[in-house]
Amino acid sequence: MKRQITALSLATLISLSGCTTYDAYTGEQKTSSAAKGAGIGAGTSLLLSYLSNRNKSSKERNKRMLQAAGIGAIVGGGVGYYMDTQEAKLRKQLRGTGVSVQRDGNNINLIMPGNITFVTDGRNLNSKFYNVLDSVALVVKEYNKTTIVVAGYTDSTGSHSYNQKLSEDRATSVADFLVNKKVNPARLEVVGFGEKNPVASNKSKKGRSLNRRVEITLFPITEQPQ
């Protein structure tokens, strides 16, 4: 599956208000580390900027997505309920897996730590993680009125070019897995951000571990005003 990967300038003010996370092990609502200043999930705003820059407008992007995927948009005020029910199912499916489910407005972000998704410096998925992605594929196929953006991130160890390529390859591995599980490729966008947009300090081992991640962000496809 051929994709164009674009690296973006990240000199963007990221708004962290309105973020809600749920503990991956208990499913209980808690204050996100993003809201506390760590920045997890700040990539949602970054991805909106990415999609906006990739296309002339969100209206044009949604129109193309609807045509390519052969699906309808979420109508009227049903967006919140649609994403609520999808979020609840994802939380149930992913509880205890180590994947965090985060809600930011009407967007859903799945944060997948690199230590459970890939072997160290590896680009191929850890086979123990297949069942987790099977669960993700099951839900996103059922709730198909979303754009799925798969974004890869690394820590700052190594060269910029190496980290950029690694983040792209890892995001592509996740996206390809979803496509192999019959997720419509027309819904998918893939991007690697390398060591940019860290969620923790790269000066500590724990911080670097948090920065090595793949995020799947689900954006609702809605009707646009004429």
N, C-alpha and C positions, 0 to 999 in steps of 0.2 A: 504494500500500500504506500503510494508515493505521497509525501507531504513536504510542504515548504516550511522550514523552521526559521523564525525571525527573532533575532536578539534585539531587545528594546532598551532605550535609555530609561533608567529607573529614577531619574530626578523628579519624582512625583510625590506630592503630599498625600499620604495614605490616611484615610479616615478610619478610625477603629471603633467608632460608636456603633451601637446596636448589634454587637457580636455576642452570640450565645453558643457555648459549647456543651457537650455532654460527655461525661467520663466514659471511655471506651469499655471499661470493665463493669461499671455499675449501671450505666445508662442514665445517671442522675445529672440534672442540670447544674452547671457550675460556671463561675466567672472564667472567661477564657484568658489564657496567658497573653493573648493579643490585647485584650482590654487592660491587662495589667502592665503592658508596655513591652512584652517580649516580641510581639509582632506576628504571632502565628495567625495565619488567615488573612494577613494584610494583602496577600497576593490576590484576593478577590478583586479589590480595586485596581490592582495592577493588571489583572486579566481583562477587566472591562476596558481599560485603556488600550491594551493589546488588540482586542477585538475591534475597537473603534478605529484604531490606526490601520488595521488590516483591511477594513472595508470603509466605504465612504460614509456610511451611517448605520446605526443599529437597525433601522427600518429595512435597509437594503440587505443587511446580513440575515435578518429573520426571514425575509421573503425568499432569499436563495435557499436557506435552510429548509423551509417548508416545502419548496419545490423539489429539492434534491432528496429529502427524506420521505416525501410523499405522506406527510402527516399534517394534521390541523393544529392551529394555535390554541392556547388556553384562552377561553372567552371570558370577557368581563371581569367581575370580581372574584372569579374562581381560582385565581393564581395562588393566593395564600393557602387555601385549603388543599389544592393540588400538591404544593410543595410540603405542606404539613404532613400529609399522609405518606408521601414518599420518604420524608425524613424519619417518620416513626418506623417505617418498615426497614430502612437502612440501619437505624439504631438497634433494632431487634436482631437483624441479621449479623451485624458487626460487633455486637457486645462480646467482650472477652478476646477480641482478635488483636488488640493493640492499635487499631485504626481509630482515629478520633473523628467524630462527626460534628461539624460546626455549621451553625446557621448564621447567615449575615443577610438580614432583610428577607428577600424571596430567593436567595441563592443558598446552595448547600455545598459545603466544602468537606471532602474526605482527605484527611492527612495521613499518609502512609510512611512511617519511619523507614529509612533506608536499611536499618539493621535487620528488619524482618522481611523486607521486600526483596533485597538483593544480597548476594555475598559481597564481602569487602572488595571494592573497586570493580565489581562485576557488572555486566550489562544485561545478563540473562536473569529472569525471574527465579527466585528461590522456589523450588517445587513445593515446599511446605506452605507457600502463600497462595497456591492455585485455588484452594477451596475458598479463601477470602474473596478473591476476584470473581470466582464463580457466583458468590452471593451478590456482589456488586452488579455483575452483568444481569442476573435474574431480576433485580429491582429496576435497573435503568431501562431494561427492555419493556417492562410492564408500564413504567412511567416514561413514555417516549416523547413527550412534548418538552424536551429540554435539549439544550446544547451542552455537550460534554467536552470540557477542556482539560486535557491531561498535561500537567506542567512538572518538569523536573528541576530539582535544586541540589546543589552540593555545598560542602564546606569550602574553606579557602585554601586547603592543602593542595599543593600542586599548581601548575600553570593555569592562567585564565583560559587558554585555548583547550587544555585537557579537560578542565571542569565544564566548559561549555558543551563540548562534545559528549561527555559522560552524561550530563543532564538531559541532553537531547535523546541519546540512545536509551536511557532508562525510561523516559516518558514514552518513547515509541514502543518499547517492549510491553508496557502496560496497555497502551492503546491497541496494539496488535492482538494481545490476548483477548481484549473485549470484542474485537472484530471477529476473532475466531469463535467466539461464543455467540455470534449472530447479532451483535449490536450493530446497528446501521452505521457504516463508516461516514455517511453524509452528516451525521450528528457530531462527529469528532473533530476537535482541533488539537494539535500537539505542538508544544513549545518547550524549549529548554532555556532556563535563565542562569545556568551555571552557579557561581558563588554569590550572585546578586540576591538581594532581598532576604538576608539571613533573619532567622527568627530568634537567634540567641548569639552570644559572643563566641567567636571562633578561637578565643584564647584558652578555652577549657575543652577537655575531652567530651564532657556532657553537652556543651554548646555545639560542638562540631557534629555530634551525633544527631542533635535536633535539626541542624541545618541540612543534613543529608536526607532528602525526602522526595516523594512524589505526591502531588496533590491532584485530586480529581474534583473539579468544580462543575456543578450543575446549574445552568442558567435557564430559567423558564422561557419558552418561546411563546410570546404573547402577541395579540393583535395590535398593530400599530395604527395610530390615527392617520386618516388620509390627508 
